[in-house]
Amino acid sequence: MYSIASVPFRFSLLDTGIVLGVALSVSLLATIYPAWRAATLNPVEGLRHA
């Protein structure tokens, strides 16, 4: 077994921006369908099943 003294790493602002953009986009898209379903629900029906 060989030990690794260090891991090569280069910080890239472009890569960081891409990761942040994708993460925020996925988070936003994941909230659209539940919000749409909640908006079409009658409030009385929502409280009845709570």
C-alpha positions in Angstrom: 0.0 0.0 0.0 1.3 3.4 -0.9 0.4 6.4 1.1 -0.6 9.7 -0.6 1.1 12.7 0.9 -1.1 15.2 -0.8 -4.0 15.5 -3.2 -3.5 17.8 -6.2 -6.1 20.5 -6.0 -6.6 23.7 -8.1 -9.3 26.1 -7.1 -11.3 27.3 -10.1 -13.8 30.1 -9.8 -15.6 28.9 -12.9 -16.0 25.4 -11.5 -17.3 26.7 -8.2 -19.8 29.0 -10.0 -21.1 26.0 -12.1 -21.5 23.8 -9.0 -23.3 26.6 -7.2 -25.5 27.4 -10.2 -26.5 23.8 -10.7 -27.2 23.3 -7.0 -29.4 26.4 -6.8 -31.2 25.4 -10.0 -31.9 21.9 -8.8 -33.2 23.3 -5.4 -35.5 25.7 -7.2 -36.8 23.2 -9.6 -37.5 20.7 -6.8 -39.8 23.2 -5.2 -41.9 24.0 -8.2 -44.1 20.9 -8.4 -45.0 20.8 -4.7 -45.8 24.5 -4.8 -47.9 24.1 -7.9 -49.8 21.1 -6.3 -50.4 23.2 -3.1 -51.7 26.1 -5.1 -54.3 24.0 -6.8 -55.5 22.5 -3.5 -58.6 23.8 -1.8 -57.5 25.0 1.7 -60.4 23.2 3.4 -59.2 19.9 1.8 -55.7 20.6 2.9 -56.7 21.2 6.5 -59.0 18.1 6.5 -56.1 15.8 5.8 -53.6 17.4 8.2 
